[in-house]
Amino acid sequence: MNSSPAIESDAPDLVCQLDNVQGMVDALTCVRWKRHQDALVELSEHGIVLIVEESGCLQAKVYLQREVWISPKPSNSIHQTVESVMLYVCEKLFTKYEYGAEGRPRFGISLGLLVDCLNTFSSPGHSNTIEIKYPGPDMELLLKSVDTLNSCIYSEIRTRIPETSEWDYNFEQAGTAPLTFTVKSAALKEAIDDLEWPGSSVQISLQKSPPCVTLRGEGHGDLQIDFMYYANTDLLLAFHCDTEVSYGYKYKFLKATTANIPGNVARENRGSKLTIGRGGMLKVQHLVSVAKALAPQVESAGYQPPSRIAYIEFFVKPEETA
């Protein structure tokens, strides 16, 4: 009679399985901008969120949602957000997701150690299935391979009590309509790389007429890159601006939003969405596929059908004006 509560209390908060370890590695690598980096992990019935911060000026989140609703056809904005409602197809990100916790457990973990451990479960050309369990006997994060017949890889990662203080980015829409544009991920990464000056800043400007996005770097010299909406529709995929804005951002923080995107992710037929919020807060969003590695099916128009994806979000504070 008294054994049931004891059994329930020993049950883990989460047991889930993912059949593409490399996809998870790619998603987490996007937010790994330095060697030693702490992360906060939050669990819920909806999925897993990993958060990293830097100097109170940069925050990144990786959303591994239990279920993802995706539009089956391309639209003007190929980057769907977490809050998007114009979605039609439900994709289950995890092959198994058993959640038994009350509330939303949080724990701290070394991001580099997590990525390195996940890499040991990944092998080229094979979509390995991994089981993730939390907590272990000593509050560890437990990883285990589940699709190998003759061997089993097992890993325990020590977790920490998370920091109580957290940067409140408070992203709000700048006006009645969002100030936003979507650009090919590879083009965005190349543009930001080209703007590098030691200790420099980058000015991002949105112009209403003619519709244009300008990235301007200032350092030992000036370099300006323009994305004209009507002239470069293959690069600047979507654009919306009802008022002209211009804000500056520290180069090292802006570069962190694209520097670690894996090459295979940047080459995919997807875009990165940038939105400027109230006060100049910049939100940068990427999509990373975590589907099993199958031969890609691309339509004649160049559209790649949707698959299971992870959402990556960066928030960058603007430089303070004098």
N, C-alpha and C positions, 0 to 999 in steps of 0.2 A: 504493500500500500504506500509506503514511504519512498519507494525506489524511483518512481516516475519523476518527481521534482529533481532528484539528484541527476538523473540521466539527462533531463532537459537542460539543467544548468551547465552540464559538460558539453552540450552541443555547440559547435562552432557558430560564430556570427555569420560566416559566409563560406560556402564551398561552390566554386564555379570552375568551368572548363572552357578553354578557348582552343580552337583547332588551327590557329596560325600564330605561333609564337613570334615569328619575324615581324608580323604586322604590329604587334604590341611593342616590340623593340623599336620599330620605326617611329611609332607615335610618341613614345617616351623620349627618344633621342632628339626629337624636335625641340624639347624644352630643356635640354641638357647643355647649358652654355658655359659651364666650367667643370673642372675635374671633380672637386669636392663640393657637393651640393645637397642640401637637405630638402626633403619634400614632405608635404602633409598629404595623407591619404584619407579620404572620407568614403565610407561604405553606406549604401542605402538599398532599399528594395528596387530602386531604379537603375543601379549600376555603381560604377567606381569612378571617383574623381580624384585626380592627383594635382596638387598645387605647389608651385615653387615661386619664390620671390627674390628680389635683389634690390637692396638699398632703399626700400620704400618707394621706388620709382618704376619698377617693372614687376609684373606678375604674370604667370602663365598657368593655364589649366588644361589638363587632358581629360576629356570626357569619354569613358568607356561605358556607354549606355546599354542596359539590358536589352532593350528593343529600340530600333531606329526606324523611323518612318521616312521613306525616301520617294521623291517624285520619279515615276518611271520614264519620264520624258524630259529633255532639256528645256530650260526656260531662259529668260534674259539674264537671270542671276543664277549661275550654275552652282554657287556656293550656298547650300542650305544651312541655316543656323539651327541651334539647339531649340530655339523657341518657335521655329517655323511651323505654320499650320497647313500650308498648301502641299501636303504630302499624301502619298497614296499607298505605297508598298511598305509592309512591315518586315524588317529584317532582324532576326535574332542574332545579336553579336556573339553571345555565348552559347555553346552547345548544351551547357548545364548551368543553372544559376539557382542555388538554394540559399535563401536569406532567412536567418532566424533571429536576428538581433532586434532589440527594442531601441528606437531612436536611430541615430546615425553615428556609429563608432568612428573615432578618428585615431590615427597614430602617425608618428613621425618615422621616416626611413631615409637611408642614404640612397639618393637617386642613382648615383654611379654604381653602387653595389647591386641595386635592383636590376639595372640594365645589363650589367656584366653577368649576373646569375641567369637572367633570361636568355642571354646569348648562348649559354652552355646547352640550352634545350633546343636550339635552332640549328638545323643542318641545311646546307644549300640544296635546292631542288626538292625539298620535302617539307610538307606542312605538318609539323609536329603538334600533337595535342598535349596541353599542359593543364594540370589541376592546380588551382590556387585556393588555399585554405587559411582562414584567420579566425581566432588566434590559435597558436599552438599551446603546448603545456606551459611555456614561459612567455606567452604573448608574442611569439614569433610569427612571421609570415612564412607559410609552408608552400613550397613549390614541388610538384612531382610530375614526371612524365607518365602518361597513361596509355600510350598507343604502341609501345614496344613490347615484343613477346619475350625476348631473351635477356633484356636488361631493363633497369629502371634508374632514372636520374632523380635525385632527391636533394632538396636544398632547404635550409632554414636560415632566414634573415632576421636578425635582431631588430626589433622596433623600439621606438622611444616615445615617451610622453610628449605630445605636441606642445609647441609654444602657445601660450594663452593669448598673446597679442597677435593681431593679424591686420594687415594693411587693408583699409576700407577704400577701395577704388571708386565705388559709387558711380558707376557709369550711367549717365543719363543722356537721352537724346538732346541734341543741341537746339532744335527748333520744332516746328510743326511736322517736319519731314526729315528723315535721316540724311546726313551728309555722308555718302558712301560711294565706293567704287570697287569693282572686282577686276583683278589683273592676273594674267597667267603667273603661276607661282615661280616658274623659272625666270621670267622676265623681271619680276619684282626682286628676286634674289640677286640677279645680275646687276640691276640698277643700284641697289643698296651697296653692293660690293664696290661698284665703280665710284661711289661717293665718299669713299673712306679718306679721311685726313686725321692724323693723330690729335685726339682731344677735341674733335670738331663737333658741329651740330648739323642737323639736316632740317631744312624748312620744307614742310609739305603744304602745298597750296591747291585749293580747288577753285576753279574758275567756271562761272556759269555760262558765259557766252564769249567765244565759242567754248563748248565743254572741254575742259582740259585739266589734267592733274600734273602738277609740277613738283619735282623733287630737286632741291637745290642744296648742295653741300658747300660749306664755308670752312676754310682752313688756311693753308699757305696760298691757296688760290680759290677760285670759284668754279664749280661745275654744275650744270643744270641739265636735267633730263625731263622732257615733256612727253606725256602720254595724251595725244589728241584723240578724243573719243571717236569721231567719225573717220579719222585718217588711220587709226590703228585698232580697228574693231577685233582683230585677231589677237591683240595683246590686252587692250582695255575692253573687257568683255561686258561690263555694265557700269553705268555712271548715273548718279543722282545728286544734284546740288541746286538748291533754291536760293542760296546766298553764298557769296564768296568768303572763304576763310583761309587763314594761313597761321600755322603754328610751327614752332621749332622743337626738336627732340634731340637729346644727346645721342650721338652716333652709336656708341657702344650698346645702348639699350635698344635702339632701332634695329641694329644688326642682329641682335640676339633673336629677333622675331623670325629671321629667315636663315641664319648662318648654319644651323644644324639640321635643316630639312634634308633627309637622305636624297641622293641623286635620283633614285628610281621614283621617289614620291614627286619631286619637282618636275620630272619628265611626264608624269601622267597628265591626261587631258582634264585637268581640274584647274580651278582658280583660287586665289587668295582674296578674301574680302576685307577691306579696310573701312572703318567707320570712325568719324571724328565726332565725339560727344561734347557735352557741355564743358566749357573751360578748356577745351583742347585735348581731353582724354582720348587717346587713340586705341581702338580695338582692332586687332589683326586676327583673322580667323583662317584656319587651314583645314582641309579634309585629308585624312590618311586612311587608306584601305587596310582593313584587317581581315579580309576574306581569304579563303584558301587560295594558294598559288595555282591558278588554272590558266589555260591559254586565254588571253584577252580577246573579247569579242567587241570589235569596234565597227560601228555602222559607217556607211559611205560618207556621211556628213562629218565624220570625225568624232562623233559622240560616243563615249564609252559608257555602256549601261551601268547603273548604280550597283554597288555591292555594299557589304557591311563596312561601316566606316567609324573612325574615331574622330571626334571634334577637338581641335586644338585652338585655344584662345589665348592671346596675349593682350595685356593692358599696359600701355606706356603713358606715363605722366609727361606733360609738356614741360619745357624749360620755363623757369620763372622769368618773367619780363622785368626789366629794371624799372 
